[in-house]
């Protein structure tokens, strides 16, 4: 059977699945990165039944500002991460919904002063598994590929929940770990407004942490929520080919270790850019750059991410 032009365009998936997987690579190290995420087109529409398999590589370098209760200072990192992820769109009460999961593997070195002595450690292993559920509640009805190809861009309002599971490599005897040994819940609400080839996006989120009952030294570590606000300006050259400029600010996250409240309030900001390029009808390439601008506690890294995605509709 010959496909119509609309059907072919419908199979060129713009995928709201990808952002959660891309973020997992950037956020594969450090609790602050897991709590604060920055990714454009998080709620972009897609037809029901769209699937995406994704492989990512990222390189992160820069300063990390550790918990003041831990005797490690002047920390710099050189970290690599690969991520394997999968996502799928489906109908939820007549709205477009997306479920995705990502498994990061991290390796690299961390340098710093421990009790005023310069030390270097190497780590490699799994970081925390991440799962994301997103629903477009306004402007995002569940559509078949043919219906989706005929839709007109409109204002979108979406909600999502990202859960980081304590599945990564963790040892309470170590100062530096790849896993966080606790759950992180990150609900978010996002707004997307198309203006011709331009799209403006704004998203607000909060990260909530369970306690780490086996923190370094065998003590309990608690952390207050982190609030974040991010914005994106996106220009679409043609379907699946776009460039985004990104910025975010986040604050909060004071910790309590063994009953003592630390002076580690975070007030940090980052900027970045993302470019998406379609290689074939089902394959596309994404490149992202993120730079820390201001960091009070939690890190001021520079990150490069390269991702390859394969999308299809069954």
Number of C-alpha atoms within 10 A of each C-alpha: 3 6 8 10 10 14 17 15 17 21 21 23 26 18 23 26 34 29 19 26 30 29 22 30 33 30 25 29 26 19 18 19 17 24 25 25 23 27 25 27 22 22 29 19 27 30 30 23 18 24 24 23 20 22 19 24 21 24 20 24 19 16 21 22 17 19 18 14 17 15 13 21 19 14 19 20 20 18 21 23 25 23 25 19 25 22 24 24 26 21 17 14 11 12 18 27 29 28 21 24 21 24 21 27 22 23 18 17 15 18 19 20 15 16 11 11 9 13 13 13 12 12 15 16 16 21 30 29 20 25 21 22 19 24 26 24 17 15 16 23 21 24 21 17 22 17 14 21 20 13 10 6 14 14 15 19 21 22 21 20 18 22 21 26 18 18 18 23 18 21 16 16 12 10 16 20 20 24 23 25 23 20 16 23 19 22 18 19 18 21 20 23 15 15 13 9 11 15 18 18 22 18 23 18 21 20 23 18 19 15 19 20 16 16 22 19 12 12 13 15 21 21 18 16 20 22 21 23 20 23 22 24 17 23 19 16 12 10 13 19 17 18 21 21 18 21 22 23 21 23 19 19 24 18 21 19 21 15 11 11 14 14 13 19 16 20 18 22 21 22 20 20 21 21 19 19 18 18 13 10 15 15 17 18 19 20 19 22 20 22 19 19 16 14 18 14 22 21 24 22 20 20 22 20 22 19 22 19 19 17 23 16 17 7
